[in-house]
Amino acid sequence: MGIYAITKSLNLSAGARMQKLSDAVYGSPMVENKYISSFLLSMVYTF
């Protein structure tokens, strides 16, 4: 388990938390929006 795996798991957990927040705010967003938001979050936390 390298640094990449650790950061990846952290990104997934952070993305899941943000997804719950956005679900609470926007109701039930489309599946595409979930993939896009998780991708953008992973980009933000990577750099």
mmCIF file of the N, C-alpha and C atoms, coordinates in Angstrom:
data_MODEL
# 
_entry.id   MODEL 
# 
loop_
_atom_site.group_PDB 
_atom_site.id 
_atom_site.type_symbol 
_atom_site.label_atom_id 
_atom_site.label_alt_id 
_atom_site.label_comp_id 
_atom_site.label_asym_id 
_atom_site.label_entity_id 
_atom_site.label_seq_id 
_atom_site.pdbx_PDB_ins_code 
_atom_site.Cartn_x 
_atom_site.Cartn_y 
_atom_site.Cartn_z 
_atom_site.occupancy 
_atom_site.B_iso_or_equiv 
_atom_site.pdbx_formal_charge 
_atom_site.auth_seq_id 
_atom_site.auth_comp_id 
_atom_site.auth_asym_id 
_atom_site.auth_atom_id 
_atom_site.pdbx_PDB_model_num 
ATOM 1   N N  . MET A 1 1  ? 0.862   -1.192 0.000   1.00 0.00 ? 1  MET A N  1 
ATOM 2   C CA . MET A 1 1  ? 0.000   0.000  0.000   1.00 0.00 ? 1  MET A CA 1 
ATOM 3   C C  . MET A 1 1  ? 0.891   1.231  0.000   1.00 0.00 ? 1  MET A C  1 
ATOM 4   N N  . GLY A 1 2  ? 0.935   1.876  -1.126  1.00 0.00 ? 2  GLY A N  1 
ATOM 5   C CA . GLY A 1 2  ? 1.799   3.042  -1.250  1.00 0.00 ? 2  GLY A CA 1 
ATOM 6   C C  . GLY A 1 2  ? 1.062   4.332  -0.959  1.00 0.00 ? 2  GLY A C  1 
ATOM 7   N N  . ILE A 1 3  ? 1.762   5.425  -1.178  1.00 0.00 ? 3  ILE A N  1 
ATOM 8   C CA . ILE A 1 3  ? 1.167   6.741  -0.922  1.00 0.00 ? 3  ILE A CA 1 
ATOM 9   C C  . ILE A 1 3  ? -0.021  6.967  -1.855  1.00 0.00 ? 3  ILE A C  1 
ATOM 10  N N  . TYR A 1 4  ? 0.114   6.479  -3.094  1.00 0.00 ? 4  TYR A N  1 
ATOM 11  C CA . TYR A 1 4  ? -0.974  6.673  -4.056  1.00 0.00 ? 4  TYR A CA 1 
ATOM 12  C C  . TYR A 1 4  ? -2.251  5.989  -3.584  1.00 0.00 ? 4  TYR A C  1 
ATOM 13  N N  . ALA A 1 5  ? -2.112  4.773  -3.056  1.00 0.00 ? 5  ALA A N  1 
ATOM 14  C CA . ALA A 1 5  ? -3.291  4.038  -2.578  1.00 0.00 ? 5  ALA A CA 1 
ATOM 15  C C  . ALA A 1 5  ? -3.923  4.750  -1.384  1.00 0.00 ? 5  ALA A C  1 
ATOM 16  N N  . ILE A 1 6  ? -3.078  5.283  -0.498  1.00 0.00 ? 6  ILE A N  1 
ATOM 17  C CA . ILE A 1 6  ? -3.597  5.984  0.686   1.00 0.00 ? 6  ILE A CA 1 
ATOM 18  C C  . ILE A 1 6  ? -4.360  7.242  0.262   1.00 0.00 ? 6  ILE A C  1 
ATOM 19  N N  . THR A 1 7  ? -3.754  8.036  -0.622  1.00 0.00 ? 7  THR A N  1 
ATOM 20  C CA . THR A 1 7  ? -4.424  9.264  -1.064  1.00 0.00 ? 7  THR A CA 1 
ATOM 21  C C  . THR A 1 7  ? -5.686  8.926  -1.844  1.00 0.00 ? 7  THR A C  1 
ATOM 22  N N  . LYS A 1 8  ? -5.641  7.817  -2.590  1.00 0.00 ? 8  LYS A N  1 
ATOM 23  C CA . LYS A 1 8  ? -6.827  7.429  -3.352  1.00 0.00 ? 8  LYS A CA 1 
ATOM 24  C C  . LYS A 1 8  ? -7.972  7.076  -2.408  1.00 0.00 ? 8  LYS A C  1 
ATOM 25  N N  . SER A 1 9  ? -7.672  6.324  -1.350  1.00 0.00 ? 9  SER A N  1 
ATOM 26  C CA . SER A 1 9  ? -8.723  5.962  -0.392  1.00 0.00 ? 9  SER A CA 1 
ATOM 27  C C  . SER A 1 9  ? -9.227  7.207  0.336   1.00 0.00 ? 9  SER A C  1 
ATOM 28  N N  . LEU A 1 10 ? -8.327  8.148  0.636   1.00 0.00 ? 10 LEU A N  1 
ATOM 29  C CA . LEU A 1 10 ? -8.750  9.395  1.272   1.00 0.00 ? 10 LEU A CA 1 
ATOM 30  C C  . LEU A 1 10 ? -9.654  10.185 0.335   1.00 0.00 ? 10 LEU A C  1 
ATOM 31  N N  . ASN A 1 11 ? -9.294  10.217 -0.944  1.00 0.00 ? 11 ASN A N  1 
ATOM 32  C CA . ASN A 1 11 ? -10.124 10.924 -1.918  1.00 0.00 ? 11 ASN A CA 1 
ATOM 33  C C  . ASN A 1 11 ? -11.505 10.300 -2.003  1.00 0.00 ? 11 ASN A C  1 
ATOM 34  N N  . LEU A 1 12 ? -11.565 8.958  -1.958  1.00 0.00 ? 12 LEU A N  1 
ATOM 35  C CA . LEU A 1 12 ? -12.858 8.286  -2.047  1.00 0.00 ? 12 LEU A CA 1 
ATOM 36  C C  . LEU A 1 12 ? -13.722 8.617  -0.842  1.00 0.00 ? 12 LEU A C  1 
ATOM 37  N N  . SER A 1 13 ? -13.126 8.618  0.351   1.00 0.00 ? 13 SER A N  1 
ATOM 38  C CA . SER A 1 13 ? -13.922 8.910  1.547   1.00 0.00 ? 13 SER A CA 1 
ATOM 39  C C  . SER A 1 13 ? -14.370 10.371 1.545   1.00 0.00 ? 13 SER A C  1 
ATOM 40  N N  . ALA A 1 14 ? -13.478 11.274 1.131   1.00 0.00 ? 14 ALA A N  1 
ATOM 41  C CA . ALA A 1 14 ? -13.849 12.689 1.063   1.00 0.00 ? 14 ALA A CA 1 
ATOM 42  C C  . ALA A 1 14 ? -14.927 12.892 0.005   1.00 0.00 ? 14 ALA A C  1 
ATOM 43  N N  . GLY A 1 15 ? -14.798 12.189 -1.117  1.00 0.00 ? 15 GLY A N  1 
ATOM 44  C CA . GLY A 1 15 ? -15.806 12.290 -2.165  1.00 0.00 ? 15 GLY A CA 1 
ATOM 45  C C  . GLY A 1 15 ? -17.150 11.762 -1.700  1.00 0.00 ? 15 GLY A C  1 
ATOM 46  N N  . ALA A 1 16 ? -17.130 10.692 -0.900  1.00 0.00 ? 16 ALA A N  1 
ATOM 47  C CA . ALA A 1 16 ? -18.382 10.134 -0.386  1.00 0.00 ? 16 ALA A CA 1 
ATOM 48  C C  . ALA A 1 16 ? -19.054 11.122 0.562   1.00 0.00 ? 16 ALA A C  1 
ATOM 49  N N  . ARG A 1 17 ? -18.254 11.779 1.410   1.00 0.00 ? 17 ARG A N  1 
ATOM 50  C CA . ARG A 1 17 ? -18.821 12.776 2.322   1.00 0.00 ? 17 ARG A CA 1 
ATOM 51  C C  . ARG A 1 17 ? -19.422 13.939 1.533   1.00 0.00 ? 17 ARG A C  1 
ATOM 52  N N  . MET A 1 18 ? -18.693 14.428 0.538   1.00 0.00 ? 18 MET A N  1 
ATOM 53  C CA . MET A 1 18 ? -19.202 15.533 -0.260  1.00 0.00 ? 18 MET A CA 1 
ATOM 54  C C  . MET A 1 18 ? -20.445 15.112 -1.038  1.00 0.00 ? 18 MET A C  1 
ATOM 55  N N  . GLN A 1 19 ? -20.489 13.836 -1.461  1.00 0.00 ? 19 GLN A N  1 
ATOM 56  C CA . GLN A 1 19 ? -21.653 13.367 -2.202  1.00 0.00 ? 19 GLN A CA 1 
ATOM 57  C C  . GLN A 1 19 ? -22.879 13.324 -1.311  1.00 0.00 ? 19 GLN A C  1 
ATOM 58  N N  . LYS A 1 20 ? -22.693 12.921 -0.045  1.00 0.00 ? 20 LYS A N  1 
ATOM 59  C CA . LYS A 1 20 ? -23.817 12.928 0.890   1.00 0.00 ? 20 LYS A CA 1 
ATOM 60  C C  . LYS A 1 20 ? -24.303 14.355 1.098   1.00 0.00 ? 20 LYS A C  1 
ATOM 61  N N  . LEU A 1 21 ? -23.367 15.294 1.206   1.00 0.00 ? 21 LEU A N  1 
ATOM 62  C CA . LEU A 1 21 ? -23.732 16.693 1.392   1.00 0.00 ? 21 LEU A CA 1 
ATOM 63  C C  . LEU A 1 21 ? -24.506 17.207 0.182   1.00 0.00 ? 21 LEU A C  1 
ATOM 64  N N  . SER A 1 22 ? -24.000 16.930 -1.016  1.00 0.00 ? 22 SER A N  1 
ATOM 65  C CA . SER A 1 22 ? -24.679 17.419 -2.218  1.00 0.00 ? 22 SER A CA 1 
ATOM 66  C C  . SER A 1 22 ? -26.015 16.716 -2.404  1.00 0.00 ? 22 SER A C  1 
ATOM 67  N N  . ASP A 1 23 ? -26.117 15.438 -1.986  1.00 0.00 ? 23 ASP A N  1 
ATOM 68  C CA . ASP A 1 23 ? -27.409 14.753 -2.046  1.00 0.00 ? 23 ASP A CA 1 
ATOM 69  C C  . ASP A 1 23 ? -28.411 15.445 -1.132  1.00 0.00 ? 23 ASP A C  1 
ATOM 70  N N  . ALA A 1 24 ? -27.953 15.858 0.040   1.00 0.00 ? 24 ALA A N  1 
ATOM 71  C CA . ALA A 1 24 ? -28.843 16.532 0.978   1.00 0.00 ? 24 ALA A CA 1 
ATOM 72  C C  . ALA A 1 24 ? -29.274 17.890 0.426   1.00 0.00 ? 24 ALA A C  1 
ATOM 73  N N  . VAL A 1 25 ? -28.364 18.560 -0.284  1.00 0.00 ? 25 VAL A N  1 
ATOM 74  C CA . VAL A 1 25 ? -28.674 19.897 -0.798  1.00 0.00 ? 25 VAL A CA 1 
ATOM 75  C C  . VAL A 1 25 ? -29.542 19.817 -2.049  1.00 0.00 ? 25 VAL A C  1 
ATOM 76  N N  . TYR A 1 26 ? -29.154 18.959 -2.982  1.00 0.00 ? 26 TYR A N  1 
ATOM 77  C CA . TYR A 1 26 ? -29.820 18.932 -4.285  1.00 0.00 ? 26 TYR A CA 1 
ATOM 78  C C  . TYR A 1 26 ? -30.863 17.831 -4.411  1.00 0.00 ? 26 TYR A C  1 
ATOM 79  N N  . GLY A 1 27 ? -31.094 17.086 -3.328  1.00 0.00 ? 27 GLY A N  1 
ATOM 80  C CA . GLY A 1 27 ? -32.052 15.994 -3.421  1.00 0.00 ? 27 GLY A CA 1 
ATOM 81  C C  . GLY A 1 27 ? -31.376 14.749 -3.965  1.00 0.00 ? 27 GLY A C  1 
ATOM 82  N N  . SER A 1 28 ? -31.735 14.344 -5.157  1.00 0.00 ? 28 SER A N  1 
ATOM 83  C CA . SER A 1 28 ? -31.129 13.158 -5.765  1.00 0.00 ? 28 SER A CA 1 
ATOM 84  C C  . SER A 1 28 ? -30.593 13.520 -7.150  1.00 0.00 ? 28 SER A C  1 
ATOM 85  N N  . PRO A 1 29 ? -29.323 13.904 -7.230  1.00 0.00 ? 29 PRO A N  1 
ATOM 86  C CA . PRO A 1 29 ? -28.739 14.283 -8.519  1.00 0.00 ? 29 PRO A CA 1 
ATOM 87  C C  . PRO A 1 29 ? -28.597 13.081 -9.442  1.00 0.00 ? 29 PRO A C  1 
ATOM 88  N N  . MET A 1 30 ? -28.385 13.337 -10.696 1.00 0.00 ? 30 MET A N  1 
ATOM 89  C CA . MET A 1 30 ? -28.232 12.263 -11.669 1.00 0.00 ? 30 MET A CA 1 
ATOM 90  C C  . MET A 1 30 ? -26.910 11.536 -11.446 1.00 0.00 ? 30 MET A C  1 
ATOM 91  N N  . VAL A 1 31 ? -26.830 10.317 -11.961 1.00 0.00 ? 31 VAL A N  1 
ATOM 92  C CA . VAL A 1 31 ? -25.634 9.499  -11.766 1.00 0.00 ? 31 VAL A CA 1 
ATOM 93  C C  . VAL A 1 31 ? -24.430 10.165 -12.422 1.00 0.00 ? 31 VAL A C  1 
ATOM 94  N N  . GLU A 1 32 ? -24.638 10.783 -13.579 1.00 0.00 ? 32 GLU A N  1 
ATOM 95  C CA . GLU A 1 32 ? -23.531 11.444 -14.264 1.00 0.00 ? 32 GLU A CA 1 
ATOM 96  C C  . GLU A 1 32 ? -22.943 12.551 -13.400 1.00 0.00 ? 32 GLU A C  1 
ATOM 97  N N  . ASN A 1 33 ? -23.811 13.295 -12.713 1.00 0.00 ? 33 ASN A N  1 
ATOM 98  C CA . ASN A 1 33 ? -23.331 14.365 -11.851 1.00 0.00 ? 33 ASN A CA 1 
ATOM 99  C C  . ASN A 1 33 ? -22.486 13.810 -10.717 1.00 0.00 ? 33 ASN A C  1 
ATOM 100 N N  . LYS A 1 34 ? -22.850 12.623 -10.206 1.00 0.00 ? 34 LYS A N  1 
ATOM 101 C CA . LYS A 1 34 ? -22.073 12.020 -9.130  1.00 0.00 ? 34 LYS A CA 1 
ATOM 102 C C  . LYS A 1 34 ? -20.671 11.685 -9.619  1.00 0.00 ? 34 LYS A C  1 
ATOM 103 N N  . TYR A 1 35 ? -20.582 11.117 -10.829 1.00 0.00 ? 35 TYR A N  1 
ATOM 104 C CA . TYR A 1 35 ? -19.266 10.772 -11.352 1.00 0.00 ? 35 TYR A CA 1 
ATOM 105 C C  . TYR A 1 35 ? -18.439 12.024 -11.600 1.00 0.00 ? 35 TYR A C  1 
ATOM 106 N N  . ILE A 1 36 ? -19.073 13.059 -12.132 1.00 0.00 ? 36 ILE A N  1 
ATOM 107 C CA . ILE A 1 36 ? -18.345 14.291 -12.435 1.00 0.00 ? 36 ILE A CA 1 
ATOM 108 C C  . ILE A 1 36 ? -17.853 14.952 -11.152 1.00 0.00 ? 36 ILE A C  1 
ATOM 109 N N  . SER A 1 37 ? -18.716 15.026 -10.136 1.00 0.00 ? 37 SER A N  1 
ATOM 110 C CA . SER A 1 37 ? -18.322 15.691 -8.895  1.00 0.00 ? 37 SER A CA 1 
ATOM 111 C C  . SER A 1 37 ? -17.217 14.916 -8.192  1.00 0.00 ? 37 SER A C  1 
ATOM 112 N N  . SER A 1 38 ? -17.299 13.580 -8.195  1.00 0.00 ? 38 SER A N  1 
ATOM 113 C CA . SER A 1 38 ? -16.254 12.787 -7.546  1.00 0.00 ? 38 SER A CA 1 
ATOM 114 C C  . SER A 1 38 ? -14.947 12.933 -8.313  1.00 0.00 ? 38 SER A C  1 
ATOM 115 N N  . PHE A 1 39 ? -15.026 13.031 -9.646  1.00 0.00 ? 39 PHE A N  1 
ATOM 116 C CA . PHE A 1 39 ? -13.821 13.213 -10.448 1.00 0.00 ? 39 PHE A CA 1 
ATOM 117 C C  . PHE A 1 39 ? -13.183 14.568 -10.152 1.00 0.00 ? 39 PHE A C  1 
ATOM 118 N N  . LEU A 1 40 ? -13.992 15.613 -10.077 1.00 0.00 ? 40 LEU A N  1 
ATOM 119 C CA . LEU A 1 40 ? -13.459 16.943 -9.784  1.00 0.00 ? 40 LEU A CA 1 
ATOM 120 C C  . LEU A 1 40 ? -12.857 16.990 -8.390  1.00 0.00 ? 40 LEU A C  1 
ATOM 121 N N  . LEU A 1 41 ? -13.511 16.345 -7.421  1.00 0.00 ? 41 LEU A N  1 
ATOM 122 C CA . LEU A 1 41 ? -12.975 16.319 -6.061  1.00 0.00 ? 41 LEU A CA 1 
ATOM 123 C C  . LEU A 1 41 ? -11.646 15.591 -6.022  1.00 0.00 ? 41 LEU A C  1 
ATOM 124 N N  . SER A 1 42 ? -11.546 14.480 -6.754  1.00 0.00 ? 42 SER A N  1 
ATOM 125 C CA . SER A 1 42 ? -10.288 13.742 -6.755  1.00 0.00 ? 42 SER A CA 1 
ATOM 126 C C  . SER A 1 42 ? -9.192  14.577 -7.405  1.00 0.00 ? 42 SER A C  1 
ATOM 127 N N  . MET A 1 43 ? -9.532  15.362 -8.431  1.00 0.00 ? 43 MET A N  1 
ATOM 128 C CA . MET A 1 43 ? -8.546  16.241 -9.047  1.00 0.00 ? 43 MET A CA 1 
ATOM 129 C C  . MET A 1 43 ? -8.087  17.304 -8.051  1.00 0.00 ? 43 MET A C  1 
ATOM 130 N N  . VAL A 1 44 ? -9.031  17.843 -7.285  1.00 0.00 ? 44 VAL A N  1 
ATOM 131 C CA . VAL A 1 44 ? -8.690  18.891 -6.317  1.00 0.00 ? 44 VAL A CA 1 
ATOM 132 C C  . VAL A 1 44 ? -7.773  18.345 -5.233  1.00 0.00 ? 44 VAL A C  1 
ATOM 133 N N  . TYR A 1 45 ? -8.122  17.167 -4.689  1.00 0.00 ? 45 TYR A N  1 
ATOM 134 C CA . TYR A 1 45 ? -7.331  16.628 -3.590  1.00 0.00 ? 45 TYR A CA 1 
ATOM 135 C C  . TYR A 1 45 ? -6.003  16.048 -4.057  1.00 0.00 ? 45 TYR A C  1 
ATOM 136 N N  . THR A 1 46 ? -5.873  15.753 -5.368  1.00 0.00 ? 46 THR A N  1 
ATOM 137 C CA . THR A 1 46 ? -4.614  15.187 -5.856  1.00 0.00 ? 46 THR A CA 1 
ATOM 138 C C  . THR A 1 46 ? -3.537  16.257 -5.921  1.00 0.00 ? 46 THR A C  1 
ATOM 139 N N  . PHE A 1 47 ? -3.910  17.476 -6.356  1.00 0.00 ? 47 PHE A N  1 
ATOM 140 C CA . PHE A 1 47 ? -2.901  18.520 -6.551  1.00 0.00 ? 47 PHE A CA 1 
ATOM 141 C C  . PHE A 1 47 ? -2.740  19.423 -5.343  1.00 0.00 ? 47 PHE A C  1 
# 
